[in-house]
Amino acid sequence: MRNKKYIAAILILSLLINLLYSYIDENTFFINSLDLTFSNEELRAMHVELTAEQLSGYAEECSLPLGEYMAVLMVKSGCKLNKAYAEELSPHEAVKLRNRLMRLKSEEFRQLAGFCGSVVTDMQYFPVPVSAKGYSWVDYYDSWGGERTYGGERTHEGTDIMAKNNVAGIYPVVSVSSGTVTNLGWLELGGWRVGITSDSGIYYYYAHLDSYADIKVGDTVKAGDLLGFMGNSGYSKVEGTMGKFDVHLHFGIYFTDKNGNEISLNPYYLLRIIENKVLYYQYGM
């Protein structure tokens, strides 16, 4: 009788061990199969629906740095950072998943966490102020991946913020972040453009301007500083070409990976969460 009990106990223990290894193997396989690089289209088009303040609150509940929490939530949710997924992810589960990612995908996880934490804290103001005079403001939608044909077939890698009044030189454009002016001048596709590199190394691109503020390459800017005025410049090798499309600001976000590749990310959802962080300027006709 005693032998039968021993045998039953051994069989149960063996079953539990097999189940445990199966669970570990499944989770290990899942994490090892994840593409956490910015070649992953889901990451590049990530849906961020929580503000920096909300994300920081969830991260604090989990006792994780903001970037690490965001990276964990992106893995858990399929790159959809919203309240439903955040509420579903318990602090205990978040920490466990973070530890697995650090063990199995350390380099990729650190890079993703670094980007996530930086971009939401970088962006302090919406790039187009509201008119204190009541002048019509702007419209924008998620045009990420849309077809473009000038210069050959390509996809749209940014967000177009359209002027409700199609008049160049009226709408001010401000820097969403603090940083350094690293590019200024004419591009065939972008027309008069400004490139700002934040202290975290993320590149913010403002294109199709009508004119510049008093800035030059190498200048340090603060979030909210005037960069220029919205226009319709570009789509030509001839510097100064205007009027080939409606007045708008093309806004882009770029991240440089460990191999030095510059990779674009979808700004739309990040713009959505800072739309209420808008400055008021005295402009209008």
Residue, then its C-alpha position, 0 to 999 in steps of 0.5 A: m500500500r505504501n509503495k502505491k502511495y509513493i508511486a502515485a506521489i512520484l507520478i503527480l510530481s513528475l506531471l507537475i514538473n512537466l507542466l512547469y517545464s512546458y509553461i517555461d518553454e512556452n513563455t521562453f519560446f514566446i519571448n525569444s520569437l518577439d521582434l523588439t527592434f524598430s524593423n517591426e512594423e507594429l512597433r513603428a506604428m505603435h498606438v499610444e493612448l495614455t498620457a505621460e502622466q497616466l503611464s508614469g502612474y502605472a509604472e510607479e504602481c509596478s515599481l518600474p522605470l517609465g520606459e521599462y513599463m511601457a516596453v512591457l505593456m507593448v509586449k503584452s498588448g501588441c503595441k497598444l498602450n491603452k487603459a484596458y491593457a494597463e488595467e489588465l496588467s498586474p504589477h506582479e505580472a509586469v515585473k515578471l515579464r520585465n525580468r524575462l525580457m531582460r533575461l532573454k532579450s536584454e539588448e533589444f528590451r533596453q533599447l525599446a525601453g529607452f526610446c519609449g521613456s524618452v519620446v513620451t517625456d520629450m513631447q511637451y507641446f503640440p507643434v501648432p499653437v491655437s490662435a488667441k484671436g479665434y482663427s481656425w486651427v488645424d485637422y490631422y488624421d492617421s496617414w501613416g503608411g499612406e501612398r505617395t507618388y512624388g519621386g516614385e512610389r513610397t509610403h507616408e512616414g509621418t503625420d500631416i497637420m492641415a491648416k483649416n485656412n489654406v493660407a501660408g505664413i500664418y500658422p506658427v510652428v513650435s518645437v514639441s521638445s527641447g533639443t538642438v537644431t541639427n538640420l535647417g534648409w531646403l529638401e526636395l520632398g520636405g521643402w523648407r524644413v527644421g530638424i530638432t534632435s532632443d537630448s535623448g537622441i530622438y529626431y523631430y522633423y518639421a517640413h513644408l514651412d513657409s519661413y523660419a524663425d530666428i534660428k540656425v543649426g547648432d542653436t539650443v531650443k526649448a519645448g514651445d520655442l518658435l521654429g517658423f510658419m506653416g507653408n506649402s513648400g517642397y516637391s521640387k529640386v528648385e529651392g523656394t518652390m511653393g504651392k504644389f499642395d495645401v498648407h500643412l505641417h509634415f511632422g515626423i519622428y525618427f529613432t536611430d538604432k544600434n546599427g546607426n539606421e534612422i527609423s521613422l515612427n508613427p507620430y499620430y497617437l503621440l500627437r493625440i495625447i499632447e493635443n491638449k498641451v497647446l500654446y496660444y499665439q496671437y495670429g490670424m487675419 
